[in-house]
Amino acid sequence: MTEQPERDLIAEIDNFITTITTDGSWSASSDTSGPRWPQADDGHIVAVMLHETGGGWRQLSSAEPVSDIAALIGDPLVARRWLLHGVQVWVGHNSRATAPHSDDSTYFLHRLLSDVRDGNYAADEHDRDHARTQLSSPDHTPDVHGQCVITGVAEDGGPAPLNEDFRDWMDRFLHEMRRRGLA
């Protein structure tokens, strides 16, 4: 087993949150109520895009969302991973081999799964068990390379708007980071 360098997680969180709240991509209010979920334009859905140095809201065409995801990720072939009921992550099919590791994206997904596991995200026992499984094994734990896009799940498995449980969690997550002075 190779030895990993010690990581300053607080610095990593600070860098991640500072990036997502100062690059104009995330919509944050000026009061203490925290960020507000953006409204999609007609014919679009709102997704979350994460990359090596932060993230932001992105609008995807309702008619051709997978094409938009491929363009955002920079890979014509995309792969999706079901994360939770109603939440999936899209990555480039070749990103593990061609893109740098994204500590910020990986942290974000670990935080989401940890909050599901720990009861800080509205989820059923099936999702909590699924989160425990994903976090307990290196073969199942999210490990993002390059960009990723987070969407909801349509009946056919394609992209859809993110559900209210995810939006509520995301708003609380960003508000917490601002309250802690990390944003």
Secondary structure, 3 states (H helix, E strand, C coil): CCCCCCCCHHHHHHHHHHHHHHCCCCCECCCCCCECCCCCCCCEEEEEEEECCEEEEEEEECCCHHHHHHHHHCCCCEEEEEEECCEEEEEECCHHHHCCECHHHHHHHHHHHHHHHCCCCCCCHHHHHHHHHHHHCCCCCCCCECCEEEEEECCCCCEECCCHHHHHHHHHHHHHHHHCCCC
